[in-house]
Amino acid sequence: MSYVEDLSEGLAENLAEKTIPAVRISVRNSLKASTIDGGLSTIFSNVTGGVLLSSFLLNLGANPFEIGLLASFPMLANLLQPLGALLSNRSSSRHDYGIWTFLPSRLIWLILLVPLILRRTNSHISEQLVYVTLTLVGFSSILSALGSASWMSWLAALVPAKLRGRYYSIRNVVGNIVSLFCLPIASFIISHWHEGAIAGYGIVLGISILAGVASLICQHFMIDINPQKYQSDCQEEYKDPNNSLAINSLFINKEFIAKEFKFLFYQNRNLVILLIYFSLWGFAVNLSTPFFNLYMLENLSIDITWVTLFSSLGSGANMLMLLVWGRISDRVGNRQLLIFAGLAIAITPLFWLFTGVTEVHSQLWIYLVIFHIFLGGSWAAIDLGSNNIQIEAAPIQHHAIFFALVSALTGISSALGTTLGGLLAQSAHYEGIFSIFFISTVLRLLALIPLLLLTDVL
């Protein structure tokens, strides 16, 4: 039996009696649509975040603190994920709720195209463009945060547990293939656009918005789920009396929220430990990670084309290793995977300490290639393991609320780390940034300790 057929059979069992009565869209088409959606949305996210957006702001004259704000806004927006989970559970369609949240979050970027066009006749609006961009990042992140928990719950319901590692790895591979080609092409257009890099970014942004809208069209071909009926069926199957409160009510109920939290955390020690781990890890990682590209662009004076090429190499390594990590996670468990990969990721900030060594600096290009390949391959395990361990740890009828809580707490800690890192980077000289990298390494190692306290069932 082929992988897709095996996955289709498992999915059919997973959805039995939990979805709408008549499912006319085949399981195979649903999975394919989800994978294509992931690839197209990767184009949008690569252009409206990461190194391309950071480079755009640097060209406008943004300082390190503003670059830190750029990274922290999406994290702070995750505070709204619990609200988004509760709102989505009151809806009658995962698909429709996603359209109402993700479509505006992508179309709102059209606003940035207006001042980019006006800049041709007024070159003194660069500072205003920085504030406009940061504002759009904030609003777009809020809308996306309101839909993220619902989206994760949708996929968690569609993909059978026994094949979860393989399916998510394949879906992520597609996203990494897209990144592998998208970033170099986009950076080439930006760098060589005849009207300058800022105008070039506007061209790339317009294309990415179209890709983002196209990705949402793909979701139309996925099996839709009514979250109210799905939770009701799960409640019957798992005989959970704690989930009998007003999910269908018109207003969010304080009693419902209190009992939801009580069921999640008073009866499951692993969930509390996971929240602690994700919070500590988010702070430690984001204390330094948003400033790696800034360090290459500013301190090492590397062109944006090369920086995006390094990122693409990391995506390529991520893509290749996802297939390996997916099978390993299904065999040894996600906790062991996170610990092993976490140790590798923890020491990566120290790699930047060697860029000032004469022998390394003379071979800097080779060093950076090896570093980004190692980084991409290691992060593949972290991304896959983090996603799967959340799905396994939380009861299926409580997926949405738990995903939202993880994102909210991780968002707070990550935003604090990014903001603190931005303040330190703005006041730091060449050697000062190295101290941020060293502190981040120590904190990353400490953040792995909660994983040692998890039970072996994860």
C-alpha positions, 0 to 999 in steps of 0.5 A: 500500500502506498503512503498516500493510500495508507494516509487516506485510510487512516484519515477516513478512520480519523474523521469517522462520525466527526465531520459533516454527514456527506463528504464529497471531497476525497481525502487525497485531494484534501491532503494535496490541497493542504500541501499546496496551500503550505507552499503558496503561503510560504511565498507570502510569509517569506516576503512579509517577514524574515530577511527580506522585510528586515533588509527592506527596513534597513534600506529605509533607515530602521535601527536595531530596536525597530528590527527587534519590534518587527520580530516581536509584533507577531509574537505578541499577537499570539496573545490573542490565540486563546481568544481565536480558539474560543471564537473558532469553536463557536463557528460552524466551519473551520474553512469559513473562519480561516477565510475571515481571519487570514484573507484580511491579514494578507490583503492589508499589505496592499496598503504598503504599495501606495506609499511605495508608489508615492515614494517615486515622487517624494523621497523623504517619506522613508521614515514614515514608511518604517512606521507604516510597515511596522503598523501593518506587521502588527495588524496582520499578525493580530488577524493571523493569530486569531486564525492560527489555533483553528488552522492547527486544530483543522489539520490535527483532525484531518491527519491520523496520529500514526502517520502524523510525523510523515505527513507534516514532514512532507508538507514542510518539505514542500514549503522548504522547496518553495523557500529554496527558490523563492528567497534567491529569486526575490532577493535578485529582483530586489537587488537588481530592480532598475528603480532601486531595492525599495521599489523592487521590494514593492514588486515582490510584495505584490506577487507575494500577496497574490500567492497568499490569496491563492493559498486560501483558495486551496483550502476550499478543496479541503474537507471542512469540519464543524468544530461544534459537532466535532467537539460534541462527537469527541466528548461522546467518544472520550466520555469527557463531562468537563467539555459539556459547557456552552461551546455553542453559546453566543457569548464566551463563558467564564465558567467554560474557560475556568473548567477548560483550564482545570481539565487541561492542567490539573489533570495533565502534568505534561501540559504544564511542563510543555508550557514552561519549556516553550516559554523558556525556549522562545525567550532564549532563541529570540534573544539572538536569532532575529539579529543573525541576519542583521549581523551579516548585513551590517557588521559583516557587510554581506549583500542581501542576495548572499544572505538570502542564498544562505537562508535558502541553503538552510531551507534545503537542508531543512527539507532533506532532513524533514524526511529523516526526522519525521520517521525518527519522531514516529519511532523514538518519540518527540521528546527525545527528538527535541532534546537532541536537536535542542542541544545542537540549536543551543550552541549555534549562537556561539558559531558567530564568535568565530567570525572575527577569527582571522583564519575563519574570516578569510574563509567566511563564505565556506563557514557560513554555508556550513553553518546555515546547512547545519542550522536548517537541518537542526531546526527541521527537528525542532519544528516537527517535534514541537508541532507533534508533541503539542498534538500528542500531549493535549486531549483531541477535544481540547486541541484548539485551546491548548495550541492557543495557550502555547502560542500565547505564552511563547509569544510573550516570552519570545517578544520579551527576548526579541525586544531585550535583544534589540535594546542591547543590540542598538547600544552594543558595538561589534563585541557587544553583539557577541555577548547577546549570542553567548547569553542566548546559548546559556539560556537555550541549554537551561530551557531544555531542562523541562523536557527531561521531566516529561513522561516517556509517552510523548 
